[in-house]
């Protein structure tokens, strides 16, 4: 007999030494993380590593959210951006399974793994932090607020137990932005109006449509001759899944289709959008009990799809894995929500900020704290008559720090998919590695605010970025400068000033931004980049190759102190120009606001 979600959480907590609470339990911490989701896990670990007391409260028995409790254990994107905690997690997976190729088991991703293995990795990393406590089995019911500031939260379990937490900084790391309405923080749900965001692809009128969700299943190969076919689900009709083995309208071999999400150790992730188990339900604003009822049909659809795979397509040897999720139906603990509430932050990232990063009113690229390379991907096939959105190609991108900070609430930081972005670009910022890195930034910001004794909005942008760079986390999405490059931090800093601009390239499912460190540059390129930092430098179109002597002269005119290097008449590379600029001007030391404007 399967246990309930919360009972399983208590049993797990007791077995591994994490805290389980009954009646009323109280905690006082520096940083409270609401939700041990993908971003909540990285946020909690990042905050604890900065030396502040941290508590993460998670309703399920697992840590990792999308990657574990929701079963989406095939990474989308960032394969070429080995940044920060995402890279640390991937290296742990490679160590566990025996190298990068051991994770290339399916064709949808270069990094695929069992949810239970990811959960064990996250729990081991959390347990290694002496200032971090994890409590499972509780869901959020109240956020405490005094004046403009959030001061903590209250949680409950399924037995009526209460957990009350007082915190200096609170992080909303929930999938749907659950702390936003409870704290009186402004947010949006659904699709934005074109006049609001300025995005050409946005609808003329706003609406409350969110992306389809999915209840993921993990199937397991029980061996040749095994028959693990589940009982025929009520309401099953094979016509519901007719066309599941197609791509672009063309037939697909079922044996190939099922390998889409093949995981190590003979398991298969079932998260299939084409006439598969996607499901539309807007449950964002529903009370908890109503939400559970509204999500039941999504679970039933996944069971019908499993039966279809087994009974119609012949995969009888693939049964629901008995060693992943301790739920009554064996499916993931929670649905994979692609979209929920979205914060009204001090800035909002839009699709146009990604496609045209250097030609926008705000230089948000200067304020980056996490990076991604996935194209804009929306799931709307299950909403009747929705139609198609024409998404433009995008380069790799940065998420701005101001997207994590509410416009009107203090001492609250927001991460996961509830950050301040438009509905359209949420289709790129929602992917697992981006969310993992956004969580790392949220935890870092929260910890710095605690240590400085200020609100998150008072922590300087560059201070957060420096702390992330020290952990080998990217602030600029450079495809061709890896963390082991001796100039990694320097080139990241210069890219984040815009003095030497990145070249964006849409590229299939892994978009890029190139720094081209070994290329030469022209005098015109250098003057255009210097102009913002030193208006006395007139931008030109001079095509003359930039030499070291010319670079030194321009840097002196910009107010820098630098000697002309020996052998200075040959052209310099962008790497060399970056080194000279950093040494002469220290441009990254120049304070910026959340819109990337240079402060006087």
N, C-alpha and C positions, 0 to 999 in steps of 0.2 A: 504494500500500500504506500503510495507516494505521500510525502509530507507536504504541508502547505508551504508557501514561499517563506513566510516569516518563521514558522517552526523550524524549517531547514536552516534558516539563518542563525537561530539560537543554537542549534546543535553544532553547527560549524564553528560558531564563535567560541563555544565552550571547549571544543576539541583542539583549537589552535591557540587558545590563550588570549584572544581578543575579548574586549569587554562586552558582556551581554547584561541588559538591565531589566529589572522588574520594578513595579510600583513607580515611585518617582526618584529619578537619579538626576543629579545636577553636576555640571561641569563648568569650569571657567578656564578659557583658553585664549591665546593670542589670536589664532586663526581658526574659524569654523568653516569647514567645507561641507556644503549640503550636497550630498550625492557622491558615491564612489564610482562615478561614471568614467568614461575615457579621460575627460579633462579633469574630473574631480580627483582621480588617482594621481595624475601627474602634478596637479596643483598642490595636493597635500604633501607629496614627497618633496616638491620644490620648496615649499614653505618651510618644512621641517629641516631641510638641508641648509637653510639660511639661519637656523638656530632658534626658531620661535616655536612655542608650544602649539601643536596643531591637532585638531580632531576632525575626522571625516566620518559622516553618518550615512550609511547606505542601506536601502531596504532589502536588497537581495543578498544571498550568501556569497556573491562574487564581487571582486574588484575589477574594473575595467570597462563597464558599460557596453558600448557597441561591440568591443572586441571580445567580450566574455559573456555577460548576462544576456545580451541580445543576440549572440551567436554570429555576428558579422566578422568572422575570423579570416577574411581575405582582404588584405590591405589595398585600398584604392589610392594610388598616387604616392608622390614623394620618394620613389625608388632612387632617384638621383639627387635627392636633397637630404643627406644623412645628418639631420640637425638634432642636437640636444637630446632630450629624453626619448624622442622617437627612435633615434639611432641606438641609444642605450637599450631600449626594449628590443629592437630588431637584432642587435648583437646577442642578447640573451637567448632569443629564439634560435639563432644560428648555432649558438653553443649547445643548446639542448638537443637540437635535431641533427647536428653534424655538418653545418655549413650552409651557405646560401642556396645551393642546388637542392638541398633537402626540403626547402620551403617552396620550390617551384613545382608543386604537385598538380595544380590546376592551371587552366589557361587564362583565367580572368585576372590573375595577380602574380607578382613575383614573390610575394610573402604570404603564405597560407599556413595555418596552424590550428591546433585544437583549442577551443575556448578554455578548457580546463588547464591546459599548459600555460596559456597567457595569464590566467587567474593566479596560478602558483607563482609565476614570475613577479607579478605585481605585489602579491602578498609578501613574498620574500623581501622585496625592496622596501615595502612599508615597514616590515618588522625590523629592518636594519636601522631605522631612524629612531633614536631614543626619545625624541620629543614628539613623536607621532603616535596617536591612538586611533584605532579603527573600531567602530561600533556598527554591527550589522543588525538588520531586522526592524529598523525604524523608518517611518516616513514622515515628511514634514507636514505640520498642521498649522503652525503659527510662526510669524517672524516678529521679533520685538523691535520696536522703533521708538526712539525718543527724539522729538523734533525732526531734524533732517537726517538723523543718523540711525542706521541699523545697529542693534546692540546684541543680537543673538537670535535664538530660535527655539521652538518647542517641537518635539517629535512624539509619535505614538507608535506602539506595536499592536499586533492583532489580539493581544490579551488585555489591552487597556493600560499598559505601562506607559509612563511618561518619562521623557528625557528632556531636561531643560538645560540649555547651554547659553552662557554669557560669553561674548567674544568681542575683542577689539575690532577685528575685521571679519566679515562674513563673505564667503564666496558661494554664489549660486552656480553650482555645476550640474544642475539637473538637466535632463533631456529637454524638457518643455519650458524651462524658465519658471519653475514653480514658486520661487521666492519673489518674483516681480509683483504679482497682484497682492500677495500677502504683506509686502512691505510698502505698498502704495507707490511703487516705481512705475513710471510710464513705459509702455511697450506697444508693439503692434502684433497682429496675427493676420496671416493671409497675404495676399498679393497687393503690392503698392500701386498707387495711381501714377501714371506717366508724369503728370504735372508735379507730383511730390518728389520723385527721385530724379527726373530728367532723363531717365533711361528710355531710349527709343523702343526697346522690346517690351517695356511694361504695358499693361493694359491701360486703356483710357480711364477706367474707373477702378477703384480699389475693390477688393472682394475678400471673403474669408476662406478662400480655398487654400488648403495646405497640400503638400506632397503626399502621395500614397505612402503607407507604412507597410511593414512586412513582419509577420511572426516567423522567425527563422527556425528551421529544423536542422539538426545534425544527424545524418544517417550513417550507418556503420555496416561494412561488409561482413556478414556473418558466415561467409564461405560458400563455395560452390555446392549447390544442392539444397542450401538452406531456404526456407520459405518463411520470411518475417512479415508477410503481408498483414496489415492491420485489418480489423473488421471493417466492412464497407460502411463508410460514414453516412449518416442520415443526409438525404438530399443530394447524394452524389450523382452527377450526370457527366459522362465523359466529354460532352460537347463543351463544358465550361473550360476545358483545357486544350481544346482542339487548336492546333497551331503552336503548341508550346515548343515543338521541335522545328522552329523556323528562325531564320535571321534575314532581315531585309526582304521578307516575303518568299525566301527560298528555303527549301527543305534542309533540315539539319539532321545528321545521323544522331539518333538518341544516345548512342554510346559516346559520341563527342559532346553532346549537350550536357550529360550528367557529369562530365569531367570539368565543367565550368568552375565549380567550387570544390574540386577534390582536395582533401586535406591529407596530411601525413597519417600513417597508421590505418589506412583503409577507410577513412571517413569522408563524408561529402556534406558540404554546406548547401542547404536548399534555400536560396534567396534569389529566385529566378523571376525576372520581370516580364518576360514575354509569355503571356497567357499562363502565368505561373501563380505564385502566391503573394504578389502585391495586393493591397487592399486599401480602399479609401474609407477613412473615417476621421472626421475632425472632432477629436475628443479633448482638445486643448483646454477648453474652459469648463469641461464637465466636472462635477464633484467626483471624488474618488470612487464611490460605490457605483455611480452611473457609468463612469469610465470603464470599470472592470466589465460591466455588462455589455457596453458598446463594443468592447474589444473581443468579446467571445466569438463573434462571427469570423474575425480575422484568424483566430486559432483554428476554427473549424475549416476555413478555406485551406489552410496549410495541411491539415489532415486529409482533406479531399485530394489535394495535389499529391501528397505522398502515396495515397491509394492509387491514384492515376499512374504514377511512376512505377509502382509495383505491379498493378493488375493489368494495365493497358500496355505499358512499355517493357514489361518483363523483368524489372529489377527487383525480383522477389527476395533476392539474397541481401538486399539493402533494407535494414530495419532501423527504427529510431534508436539512436545510440543510448545505451543503458548506463553510460559513465560520464555524461556531460551535465544534464539538467535534472534536478530532483523535483520535477513538477508532475502533476497528475497525468498530463498528456505526453510528457517527455520532450516538449518543445521548449524553446528559450524562455527564461523567466519573464522577460519583458519584450514588447514589440520594438522593432527598429524604427523609431520615429525619425524621419528625415527632416522634420521641421516642426517648430512649436512657436512659442512667443519669441519676439525679437526686441531686445532692449532699445529704448531711445537713449542713446549714449551721447557723450560730449562730442563725438563725431559719428558719422555713419558711412560705412564703406559701401559703394555701389558698383555695379558692373562697369560703369564708365571709368571709375577710379582704377580699375584693373586693366582695361583695354587701352587707356590713354593716360598712364600714370604721370607723365611729365607735362601734360597740357590740361591740368585741372585747376580749379580755383584754390584747392588745398593740396599741399604737397604731402599727402598721407604716406607715400612711400618712405619718407624720411623717418616716420614714427613706427616702423614695422617691429613686431615682436614675435610673430610666427610666420611660417611660410608654407605655400602650397603650390602645386603644379597641375592640379586636375582641371579639366574643362568644366564648363557649367553644365551640370547634369541634373535634370528634374524628372521625377516619376509622376506622371499624371494620367497614365493609361486607364486607370480604374475610375476616373471621374467622368460621368456621362457627358459626352459632347464637348469635352474640354478643347480639343484641337491641338495645335502644335505651336510652340514658341521658337522663333528663329534666333538661336543663340550664336553670337559671333565667336570666332576663335579668340583665345586669350593667351597671354604669356604666363609664366610663373609669377607669383604675386606675394605680397606681404599683407598681414592683417595689422591694422594700426592699433596702437595702445589705447587710444581714446574710445575704441569700440567695446572695451571691457568695463568702462566706467560710466555709471548712470549720470544723466544730465542733472537730476534733481534729488539724488539720494546719496548721502555720505556713508562711508565705511562699508559699502557693498561693492564687490567686484563680481563681474559676470563672465562666465566662460561657456564651454561646450557650444551648442548650436544657438544659444539665446543671446549671442553678442549682437552688437548694433550694426547690422548689415541689411541691405535690401533683400527682398524676397528672391530676386534673381541671382545675386551673387552668393546667396546662401547655398546654391547648388554646387559651389566650389569650396566654400569655407566649412561645410558640414562634414567633410571627409575625415576619416580616422586620424591620419598623421597630423593634419592641420589642427584638429581639435585637441590632440595630445599635446602639441606644442603651445597652443593657446592656453591650455591648462597650466603648463609649466610657467608661462608668462604671468598668468593670474596669481599663482602661488608666490612667485618672485615679487610681484608688485605688492601683494598683501603683506609679505614679510618685511619688505623695505618700509612700508607705511608704519608697521608696528615698531620697528627699530628706530625710526625717525620721530615717532610720536605725532604723525600727521595723517590726514586723510589720503586715500589713494590718489585723488586728483592733484594733491600737492607734491607728489613724488616726481621729480624731474624725469622727462622721457628718456634722456640720455643715460640717466643713472640705472633705469630698468634695463636698457639695452646693454650697457656695460656688464651688468650682472649676468645677463643671458649669454653674452659673448664669452664670458669667463667659463661658462659651462658648455662651450662649443655649440651653442644654439645660434641659428641663423637669425639675423634681422633683415637681411636682403636675400632674395631667392637666387643666389648665384649658382648656376649649374656647373661652372668650370673652375670653381675655387672650393676645394674640399677642406674639411677640418684639419687634415694633416699638412696642409700648405703652410710653410713658415710665415707667410704674410696673411693667414686667414683672417685674424681679427682686424688687421690694418685695412685689407681690401673690403671687408664687410663695412667698416666705419666709413671709408671713402664712398662706397656705393650708396650708403645711407645719407650722405650729404648731397648727392647729385652732382658733385663737381666733375666726376667721371661717370657718365651715365651708362646704364645697362642697355643691352640690345635685346628686346623681347622677341621670342619666336614661338608661335603656336606649333605644337608638334604632337599630333595624334593624341594619346592619352597621358602624355608626360611633357607638358609645356616647359619652356626654358626661358631663362634670362642669362645672357652671356656678359661677362665682364671683359673677356679677351685680354688677360693680363700680359700676354707676350706680343700683342699687336702694337704697332706705333700709332700715333694720333697726330692730328693737324693742329696748327696754331688756333684755327677757328674753333675746333672742338673744345680746346682748353679754355679759351676766352669765354665761351658761352657758359661753361660750367662754373668758372670763377666769378662771373658777373653777379650772381645772387649774393655771394659772400663779400664781394668787393665791388660796389657799383661803379667805382672809378675805372674798372676794367671794362672797356666797351666790347660787347660781343661782336665778332666778325665772322666772315665766311672764308677767311684766309686758308687756302688749301696747302700752304707750306708745311712740310713735316716739322713737328715740334722737336727742337733740339734741347739738350740739357741747359745750354746757356740761355736760350729763349725762355724756357720754363722758369729758370731761376730769376730772370729779369721780371717776368710777369708776376711771380710770387712776391718779389720785393715791392713791386708797384701795388700789389694787393695788401701790403702791410706786413708781409712775412720777413723773417730773418733767415737768410740762407746764402751761403757762398756758392759761387759758380764752380761746379765740380771740374776736375781735370778731364781732358778729352771730351769737352762739352759740345763739340760741333756735330757729333753724330746724332741721329734721331733717337729719342727715348721711347721705351715701351710704356704701356699704360701702367704696368707694375712699378716701373721706375718713377713715372710721374706721380703715382699715388704715394710712393715713399717720400718724394720731395715735398709734395703738398702737405702730407701729414707732419713732417718735421718742421716745415716753415710756418704753417698757419694753425696747426692743431684744430682743424675746422670742426671736428666732432665734439670739441669742448664747448663750442658755441651753443648756448641754450636754445631750445625750440619749444613751441607750444604744441598742443595736440593736433593742430592742423598742419604742422611742419613749418610754420613761419619762424624765421630767425628772430630771436629776441635781441634787443639793443644791448 
